[in-house]
Amino acid sequence: MKENKSHSYTGFEIAIVGISGKFPEANNMQQFWSNIANGKNSVVEFNDEELIEAGENKNRIGDDNYVKFGSFLDNKKYFDSAFFDYNPSEAELMNPQIRIFHECCWHALEDSGYNNGKLYNQKIGLFAGSSSGTNWAVHSFIKNGQKQLIDDFNAQLLTSVSHLSSMIAYKLNLNGPVMFLQTACSSSLAAVHEASNSLLLGECKMALAGGVTINNYSKKGYLYQEGMIQSIDGHCRPFDHRASGTVFGEGAGVVVLKRLQDALDDNDHIYAVIKGSGLNNDGNNKIGYTAPSIRGQVEVITKAIKNAKISPESVGYIEAHGTGTVLGDPIE
């Protein structure tokens, strides 16, 4: 939510002082904002030759319900392993989500004007989520079994996304609270919420929060299924009469957070201020496990507004989930 009127400080505000990201057709935040400003659609259509060359099944492509659209990162296979003190064998086995999140955390700290805390004697926390990465873990297990690049124990650490936060904290010398979260589609926002709470509790002076999703392929469509979440035509149209679903994609994003008063005292560049946030769960108060709940959304929005100590009338802009699904849009 974006507030359109100024309010007095409560002491619980969180400032965003650094940001970084990698998105389809945008290797940094500047390119990302430029794409948004210019109305660029980064969901692309693939032809049959591209899909077959990328390893897609020819019979699957010929299915009438196969949608030849996708949204993927460029250059995701590259990683400056020496910069982060990994040897080539370790980098080869490391889950690409962990690789890219290393880079985004470093760039976010650079953007904030800080390093990893050594010079400032500050505790910096890290809160992050990612996709499961099961396919990569299997792929790396087979590769390491064939080549024996490194020992099995360290191979497991490098391929498992559950070690993403703690591994990066080790390499960047972040000595605040470190947490890997998995709340499905809300993981990044949950990470920001938990990071904010950690700052307010005084567990750390700064916190990095965000998420990443990377696949093992770059040119692959999907089979449309009526009633499921993916779009029938490869386009995502939230709150539109043509909406039929979403298009999954790749990306990574990190924000650097501080208590607002600390950011003001330190003369930081402040991108935005988080006045308050809320977190909840629907339980079984909905028609299905993956369905949203009207009551649950009302409760969490009410909680966020109450925590922010603002009036609902002051809210001038609302950003929704944006999936463009037949079920989700009406509920929101």
N, C-alpha and C positions, 0 to 999 in steps of 0.2 A: 504494500500500500504506500502511496505517496501522499504526503500531507500538503495542503495548499495554504495553510496559515501558520504563522510562527507561534511557538509556545515556549513558555519558560522551561528551563532545564529542571529535571527531576533528580539528576545524579545517577540515573540508571541508563543513560544513553550510551550507545556504542558507535564509534566512528570507524568508517572504512577509510584506511589511509594508504592502501596499496591494492593493486589488482593485476591479475594476469590471466591469460587464457589462450587456448588453441581450439579452433572450431573449423568445420568444413569451409574451405576456400578462405580461411582467415588464420594466419599463423600467429597473430597477436591481437591485442585489443583494438589497436588503431584500425586494422583491416576489418575487424568485426563490426565496429561502429560505422565505418564507411559503407560496408555492405548493407547495414540496416538503413542508414540515411538514404541510400540510393535504391532501396527496395529490391536488393538482389536476392534471388531465390537460389540457395545453395543445395537444394535437393535436385540431383541431376538424373537424367534418363540414360540408360545404357542400351547399346545395341547388342544383338545376339553374339556377334563376334567377340566383343569385349567380355561378355559374360562367360562364354565358353573358354576363352583364353585364361580367364581368372579361375577356372575350375568348376564353374557351375554345370550341373547336370543338363544335358541337351533336352531330355524328355521333360524335365521340370520346366525349362524355359518355354516349351511348347504348350504347356497347360494354359487354358483360357483364363484362369484366375491368377496367372503369374504376373506380378507388377514389376516392371523393369526400372524401378527408381530406387535411389539410395542417397545417403549423405555421409561422407567419410572424410577423415583427415588426410591431408597430403603429407608426405615425408615422415610418416609415423614410424618407419623402420629405422630411422637414424637416431643415434644417441651418443653424446660425447662422454664415453665411459671414463676416460682418463680424468676429465674435469671433476667427476664425482668419485674418483678413486676406486673404480672397478676395473678388473682386467677384462679383456675381450671375451673370454669364455663365460664369465659371469654375466656380462651384458647380453650375450647371445641367448642365454637361458632366461633372463629376467623378463617377467611379464611386461609387455609394452605399456600397460597402464601405470606401472610403477616407474618405468623410465620417464614417461612424459610428465608424470606428476612431480618427479624430481625437478625437472626444468621449470615447471609452472611455479613451484614453491620458491625456487631461486629468483625467478623473474619478478614475482610478487614482492619479495623482500627488497629487491633492487628498486622497484617502482616506489616503494614506501620510503626509500632513502635510508634504509637500515641494512645491516648485514645479519649474521646469524646470532647476534647477541654477545659475541666475545668482547667487543669494544664498549658495550653499554651495560654490562653486568645485569642483563634483564632476562627473566625467564620467558621463553616463547613457547606457546603450546601449538599443537597441530591436531586438527580434527578433520577427518576426511572419510569419504565413501567411494565405492567403485562398483563396477559390475562383477559378476562372479569369477570370470576368467578360467572356467573349468576346461574349456577347449585348449587354452594355451598350456595349462598345467599338464594335460595328457600329451600334447605335442612335445613339450620340453622333456617330459619323463622318457619318452621314446628316444628323442634325440640324444639325451645324456646317456641313456643305456647303450646306444650305438657307439657314441664317441668317447664316453666317460670324460667329459670336459672338466667336471668338478665332482667332489664327493656328493653323495646322495643327500646328506643332511643340509648342506648349504644350497643345493639345487632346490630342495623343497622350500626353503626360506625365500629364495629369489622368485619362484614361480607362483607362490600363494599370495593373493591380494590381501589377505588378512594381516600380512606383515608390512603393508604399504606405509602406514603412518610411522610406525616405530623405526623402520629401516631408514626412511628419509630423515627422521629426527636424529638418528645416529650419525648419518653422513653430514648433516648441516649443523650438528651440535646444538640442537634445540632441547633445552632441559626443562621445559614446562610440561604440563599434562599432555599426553599423547593418546589419541583414541581413534580406532577404526570403527565406523558406523555402517550399518546396513539396514536401511529402512526403505528399500526398493526405490521408487521414483523420487522420494523425498529426501534421499540421503544427504545431498548437498545442503539443503535448507536445514535439516536436522543438525548437521555439522556446525552451521553458523549459529544456530540456537544454543547448542551445547558450548561452543567456544565463547559466546557472549556471557553465558552463565559463569563460565570459568574465570573470565575477566572480572566480572562483578564480585565474585567470591574472593578475589585476590590471589588466585592460584597461579596466575601468570600476568605479565605486564603487557604482552602482545600475544596474538593468536592468529595462526593461519587456518583457514577453513575453506573447504570446497569439495570437489568430486571429479571423477574421471570415468569415461566409458570408451573403451577401444575394443574393436573386433579383430579377428584374425584374417580379415579379407577387406577388400576395398571396392570391389565391383560385384555386387550381388543384390538381387531383388528379393521378393517374398511372395508367398501364396496368400491371396486375399481370401478371408473366410467371413461370411456374413455373420454379424453379431459380435465379431472380435474387434480388437482395438486398431488394427492397421487399415489404412485408407484403400479404397477401391481403385483409385487412379494415380496414386503417388503424390497427392497434394494434401496438405493439412490446412483446413479452413475453419478455425474456431468460430463458433457462434454464427455460422453461415448456413443457409438452407441447403447448400450443396455438401456440407460436411459429412464425411463418411469414415473418419478415423485419422490416425496420425501416421507419421513416417519416422521410424527409429533412426538415430544417427549416432555420431561419435562427437566427443568433445571433452575438454577439461577446463576447469576454472578454479581460481584461488583468490580469496580476498585476505588482506591483512587487517586485523581488527585491534582497536585499543579503546579503552574507556574514553569517552568524549573529552572529559576534563583533562586527562593526560595528553590527548592529542592537541588540545588547545594550548596547554602549558608548554608542549614541546614544539609548537609552531609547525605541526605536520600539515601536509596537504590533505584536505578532507574531501573525499569524493561524495560521501553521503553519510547520513546519520540514521542508525536503527533506533527508533524510539522505544520499541518493545516487540516482543514476539511471543508466540504460544505454540504449544505442542500437545497433541492428544492422539487418541486412537479410537476407532469406532466400535471395537469389539464385534459383536455379530448383529449390530443394529443397522443392517442393510440387506439388500436382496441377494448379495453374493460376496465372496471373499475379495474379489478385485473391483467391486463396485464402490463408488463413493457414497457417503451418507449426508443427507441434508442436515440432520441434527448435529452430526459431528463437525461439519464445516461451520455451522452457526456458532457452536460452542467454542471452537478454537479461534475464530475471528473475534468473538466477544472477549475472549481471554486476552488476545493480543492488544485489542483496543484498551482494555482495562489496564494491562501492564504498562502500556505506553502513556496512560493518563491523558488521553485525548478524547474529544467528542466525535462520534461517528460522522456528524455533519461536516467536520473539518477535512474528511478524506475526499480528495479530488480525483484520485486515479486508482484503479484496481487492476492488478495483473492477475489473470486467471491461469489455470493449468495449461490451457492451450492445446489440448490433444485433438479437439475437433471431433469428438466421438458422439454418436447419437444418444448414448446413455449419460455420459459425463456432462455435456454442455447444458442440458435442461436442468440438471441438479445444481450446477454452479449458478 
